[in-house]
Amino acid sequence: MKEILIKEYNNTPQLNIPNKENNNTFKFNFLKGAFLEIIGSNSKTYVAKFFNKSKDELVYEAEITNNMWTKPGIEYFINWRIEVYDKENDELVFEHDFNAREKRVYIHLDSSALGDTLAWFPFVDEFRKKHNCKVICSTFHNEWFEKEYPELEFVKPGTEVFDLYAMYSIGWHYNEDKTVNLSKIPIEFKQHPLGETSSSTLGLNYVETKPKVSIPNKGKQIDGKYVVIAPHASAHAKYWNHKGGWQAIIDYLNGKGYKVVMITQEKLGDNWHDSKLGGKLKGVINKTGNYPIEDRMIDIKYADAFIGLGSGLSWLSWSIGTPTILISGFSEPYSEFLDCERIFNYDTNVCSGCFNRHWLNAGDWEWCPEHKNTSRQFECTKTITSSRVIESINKILNIY
């Protein structure tokens, strides 16, 4: 048998068929930016090009070989087009245009702050609708949105999410020198409304948009007409620092037959916090302290008006749809939301809007970057009189 096989082998015609060249594989995704990897045993040199398709602009290119990867530094949304050329003959060997249709996209909100969450969240669903994709979302307050947005999949922050086509993180990102990290967000975010942090990162046009928030199905907890106030904030610069201002409007509302409900976490009767308001406020229903946020929602929902500062509870009132008066001088009027009665001193001789010009040192309670320890400290709100606020109260409550 052995001799027969040898004979047959020797008599078999030899065909000069070249060995088939192993093809390399091009892998890509858009997880915090466009990513390309070339895998395979075929030794080749390639030129990878990444275009902003919407602008017909070359953003980045790199020369790589098989078993290497490359990506641009930009992490926010761009309508990417990836092209790969064989360097030897300049032949286009791979191309892909961003298309998230029916694919899985993960969007994470980096901040747990109440205002940030409410301002940023609506654009998560707008991204889903624009790209007709499956969005997985993580916030630090998923319970506010899960029932209102059944088309979205919610996961807790830090959850591993697999099989993704793209991923984006919404947040304020700084470099070590406290300048804005423009590889993570395409705008100088302090020069824009807070909500535009999210829309710009996701490549959407900005339109002020209120989120749908799940409010407990409970009835009114306070009888009669009432106004909610939230006079505390996370920095002294955010306060309404006009002497006696809060007590004046409480007395005015009480005189017009309105109860006044104070709902801040900072407790009424705490001497340090009371001192920031000119002393312990009188004539209020005290609901300060660690109440559940759902309880705050109910009180705000049924209120005739809400009066607050540039802080999270004002954003909650805006989201719920309660008529909102916002008193602020440290931030420019565009910084928060427009659907409110905004109390701001437009006198150009008065310092205001420092938040939009300077990095906020959250560790410095008395932060006032241009006039700290002078007679002009906090003049942005010291100059806002009680009568100005009462004018807005009259407008909202139809008091004539």
CORLINNOR-V204561 format. One record per helix or strand. SS is the DSSP state (A for helix, B for strand). FROM is the first residue (numbers start at 1). TO is the last residue. Records with the same first field share a line. If there is no record, write none. Layout:
SS = FROM-TO, FROM-TO
This chain:
A = 2-10, 114-131, 142-144, 189-191, 196-201, 236-238, 245-255, 271-275, 293-301, 312-320, 354-356, 379-382, 386-397
B = 25-31, 35-39, 45-52, 57-65, 68-71, 80-86, 91-97, 104-109, 134-138, 153-154, 166-170, 174-174, 180-180, 226-230, 259-262, 285-286, 305-308, 324-327, 341-343
